């Protein structure tokens, strides 16, 4: 009887979204996950490298689909150079030297793939594992809230020129190029002093940069790290990364739309792993509070934890919160799905619960499913005030315990067999 009630509730939720045009979670009239994504990247065999990329690229360069490229060591695109990558091109990160690619401040990357011909960054090992190589780093001159804009990527990258790892400025319209239909797999090398690299780091990237259809799979660090800048991420996918899926900090003005995070408690590392980790700063003395502070506007997200036994995985501490929000950050999420976390959201205990702060942290028309609690203050077990606030009709949130396969609520695609097949493949990936 209870199961039938939940199914009826979900049906009415779906029908309600149909007529109100308020789909929850990832959405689209066509299946935008089709063709270019890969949820079993270790099964794909690529050609051996035919050309090597190493050192500095200081002249405009184009990479072609007909070749396979090997990143050896830390490679930098410098001197206002543009690196253009043809659709279908494969770039292998060298395992031995932990290859990485950095687009320095003032340079550009034009990686404009196609849904039928994505650009792929992956490991050069036959048996690929998270952390096999470094990652892709893009640096721009848009704003941060770091004092004096004296920001550098602290990844221990091998360069003698500090400007190659510097980012930030005052150019909101900073243009670092295009990422479209791009996959990044098995990145996130470990460093002694700086922890793990992220698969894709966007630091000081401006709002004219085009960022669409990017998938990160099996990263040892965070999938996406956004540091400052003003940018929109659309149709992004983070799949089974060891650390955070989307990490946002340093005064970033970030729009995150129609995107997906799939977490697995069986691949997470020892650090707390979240789908969204939103901070305004690390240390107050290094922060200029007269500048832009972190603002995240998220819509149509699906944040999904796949556990074989969710209750047990929570009990033994394998599952964490989906979203963590730090003090002075503004965060708004709408028409989204959060399923299978412990709990759904944690707010920093430095955030005072008052009208001003609650106006800055908004959850609306969001579906909380199979979470061990909804919204809490860090280290406080009583969330009655927050439960009453965000549970009011004004926000139109839904709390439920329904089947995972039903959390992908999208009226446009509810009857689309191709779309349902792809979603079912994601749900079934718990067996990998």
N, C-alpha and C positions, 0 to 999 in steps of 0.2 A: 504494500500500500504506500509506504514511504517513497519507494523508488518511483512509483507511478506519479505521485504528487510532484516529485522533483522534475520528472519529464514534462509534466503539464506546465509547471512553472517556467521551465526553459522554453517550451513551445510558445507560451504567451510572451516571454521576453523577446523571442525572435520575431514574432508577429508584430509586437509593439515597435521594434526597431524598423520593421519593413514599412509601416505606415508613417512613422515619425522620421524616417531616414536617419536613424541614430544607431548604426551598426556598431557593435562593440568588438574590439580586437582588430586584427589585421583584416583588411577589406579591399574590395576592388571588383569591378564588373568582369574582369578577366583574371585568371590565376597568374599573378605576377611572380610566383615562385617557380613557374614552369620553365624548363629547359636549362636555365643558367645556374641554378643552385645544385649542390651535391651534398647529400647527407651521409654518404659513405665514401669519403674521399680516399680512404686507404685502398679501395678496390680499383681505383683509376691508375692506369699505367701510362706514363708520359715518356716521350723520346728523351734520349740522352742529350746533354748539352752540346751545342755546336759552336757557341760563342761565349766568351767570358766577359763579365762586367766587373771591373775592379777600380779602386782609387777614385779619382775625381772625374766627372763628366762635365767639361767646361765649354763644350760647343753643342749647339742644337743637334739632337740625336733622335733617330727613329728606330724602334725595334719592330721586327717583322714576324708575322705568323709562321713563315717558312723556316725560321730558326728557333732553337730553344736556348735560352740564356741562363747562365750560372752566375749568381751573385757571390763573389769571393771577397770575404772581409766586409768592412764597412764602406759602402759606396755612396758618394755624395754628388748630387747634381748641383753645380755651383755657377756663380757669375751670371745670374739672370738668364740661365739657359733653360730651354724647354725640352723635356724628354717626352716624346710621343710614342705610344705603344699601340700597335695595330690590333684590332679585334682578333681574338683567338690565340694571341701570343701567350706562351708559357715561360715564366721566369722561375728558376729553381734557386732556393736559398741553400748555400753550401753548408753542410752539417759540420765539416771539419773546422772551418773558419767562422762559423755562425754568421753567415752573410746577412747584411741588412741594406736597405736603400733609404737614403735621406734626401728629400727635396728641400734645399736650403732656402732661407728667407730671400724672396725676390725671384726665385726660379719657379718653374711650373712643371706639372705632370699632366699630360693629356692621355688618359687611359679610358678611352670611350669605346667600351666593348659593345657587344650586341647580345640580346637574350639567347640567340642561337649560336653565339660565338663569344663567350665570355673571356676576359683576360684572367689568367690564373697565376698567383704566386703560391708556391708550395715547396715542400722539402725535396731534396735530391736523393734521399734515401729510399731504398726499395720497400723497407718496412718503416713507415713514417710514424713519428711520435711527437707529442706536444713539446715545443721548445727546441726543435731541430735547428731552427735558424732564427734570425733576429726579428725583422718585421719591416713595415713601411712607415716612414715618418715624414710628415709634411709640415713645414714651418712657414709662417706668414708674418705680416706686420700689422695685424689687427690688434685691438686692445687686450690687455690683461689688467688685473688689479694688483699686480706685483709692483712694489715700489721701484720707481725709476725705470720701469720696463726692462729691468736687467734680468731677463729670464733666459735660462739655458736648459737644454734637455740633459738631465743628469742620468744618462744611460751608460756612461763610460765608453762612448764611441771613439774609435781611434782616429783622431784628427789633430793636426798641429795648429789649426786655425779656429779660434773661438767663434768666429762669425758663422761657421758652418753648423753650429749647434745652438745659435741664438734665435730668439723669436720675440714677437710683440712690437707694438707701436701704436699709432693713432689712426691707421687707415682702415676704417670699417668696411670699405669696399675692396679690401685686399683680395686679389685673385690668384689662387694657387693652382688653378686648372680644373680638370674634370676627372672624377672617378665614376664610372657607370658600367654596370655589369662586370664587376670585379670580384674574384674570390681570393681569400688569403687563408692558407691552411698551414697548421703545425708550426706557427711562429711562436715567439715569446722566449727567446734564449735567457738563461739565467746569468746574472753577473754577481760578482762577489760583493760589491759595495752598493749596488743600485737596484738589487732585486731583479724582477723579470721585465723584459721589454713587453710592450703591448703589440698586438698584431698590426693595428693602425693607430698611430698617434697623430692628432690634428692639433697643432699648437699655434695660436695666433692666426688661425685661418679665417679669412674674411668672407662676407656674405655673397660675393659674386662667384665664389668657388662652387662648382656644381657637384653635388654628392648624392648619388642615387644608386640603388641596387648593388649594395656591397655586402658580401657574406664572409664572415670569419668563422672558421671551424677549428676546434681542438687547439686553442692557444694556451700556452702555459701561463701567460700573464693575463691582463685584461684584454678583451677583444678590441674595444674602442676606447681610447683615452682622449678626451677633449679638454684642452687647456687654454682658457681664454678664447678670444675670437668671437665672431658673430656668424653663425652658420646654421644651415638646415640639413638634417640627415633624413632622407626619405627612402623607405623600403630597404632598410638595413636588417641583416640577420646575424645573430650571434648564436653559435651552436656548440654546446658542450665545452665551453672554455673552463679552465681551472680556476680563474679568479673572477673579477667583475666583468659583466657584459658591457655595460656602458658606464664609464667613469668620467665625471664632469667636474671641473674645478677652475679656480683662478679667474672668476668673473666672466665666465663664458655666457654668451647670449645664445642659447641653443634651442632650436626647434627640432623635435624628434617625432616623426610622423610615420604611421603605417608600417611599424617595424616589429621585429620578433626577437625574443630571447628564449632559447631552450636550454635549461640547466639540467645537469645530472649530478646527484650527490656522489656518484661513484667515480667521478673524474675530478672533483674539486680538490684543491690543495689544502695545506694546513691553515691558511689564512681564511678569514670570513669572506665568503663568496656571495655576491649579490647580483641581481639583474641590473639594478640602477644604483649607483653610488654618487650622490650629488653633494658636493661641498662648495663652499665659497672660497675657502682658503685653508692652508695647512697651519701657518703660524701667524698670529695677529701682528707681531712686529714687522713682518715682511709684506704686510698688506696695506694698500692705499685705499681707504674706505671712501675717498672722494671720487673714485672712478666707478665704472660699471661693476656691479656685483652679480654673482651668478643668478641667471634666470633661465629656467627650463620650462618649456611649453610642450607637453607631450600629448599626442592624440592617436587613437587607434593603435595602441600597443597590445601585444600579447606576450605576457611574461609567464613562462610555463616551466614547472619543475617536473621531470619525469622520474618517478620512483616506482620500483617494483612493489614496495611495501611502505607507503608514506608514513603511516603511524610509527612503524619501527624505526625508519630512517630519522624521523624527528626525535624519537626517544634517545637514540644513540648519538645525536648531535651532528648528523650529516647534512641537515637542511637548515638554512638560515633565512633571514628576511629577504623579500624580493627587492625592497627599496629602502635605502637609508638616506635621510636628509639632514645635512648639517646646519648649524646656526647661520643666520643671516642670508641663507639661500632662499630664493623664490622658486616654488615648484608647483606646477599645475598639470594635472593629467585628466583626460576626458575620453569617454567612449572606449575604455580599455578593459582587458581581462588580466587578472592576476590569479594564478592557480597553483596550489600545492606548495605553499611556503610556510615558514615558522618564525614570525607571523608574516602578514602581507607587508607591513610597513613599520619601520622604527624611526622616530624623530630623535635627534640629538637631545640629551638631557639639558643642554645649555639653552634650548629654545623655551622661552616662557610662553605658557598657553594663555594668550590674551587675544583680543579681537584683531590687533594689528598683525600679529604673527599668523593667526588663522586665515586672515585675508590673503596672506602670501603663500599658503600651502593649501591647495584645493584639490579634492578628489571628487569628480562628478561623473555621473552616468557610467560608472565603472563596476565591473562584475568581479567580486571577490569570491573565489571558489576553492574549496578544500584547503583553506589556510587555517593554521592553528592560531587563531586570533587575527584581528584586522589591523588596527593602527594603534601603536603604543609609543610611549616615551621610553627612551633607553633606560634600563635598569628599574623600571616601574611596572609592576604587574597589574595595577588597577588602571584600566583605560576607559572607565565608564564615561567620563566627560567627552573624550574623543569619539567614543562609540555613539553617544547621543548626538554629537555635533554632525559627524559625517554620515550618520544613519538617518538624518532628517530628510523629509521629502524634497527639500530645496536642492539637494545634491543628486537625488535619484540614483543612489548606489544600490547594488543588489548583493546580499550575502547568502551563499548557498553551499551545499555539499553535493555537487552533481558529478557525473562521469566526465573524465578528462576529455573524451572525444567530443563532448557537447560544449566545451568552453570556447571553441572557435565560432563565435556567433557572428554570422555575416549573412544578412538576408539576401544580398545580391547573389551569393554563391551557394546558398543552402541547398539548391537543387542541381548544382553543377557537379556531375560525377568526377570530372577531372580535378576540380578544386578539392572535393572531399577525399579523393584518392591521395592527393599530396598531403593533406592534413593528417590522414590516417597513417601515412608513411612516417610522419614526424612522431605521432603518438606511439607507433609500433617500434620506434627506434630505441625504446627502453630495453629491447631484447638484444641490442648490439653488444 
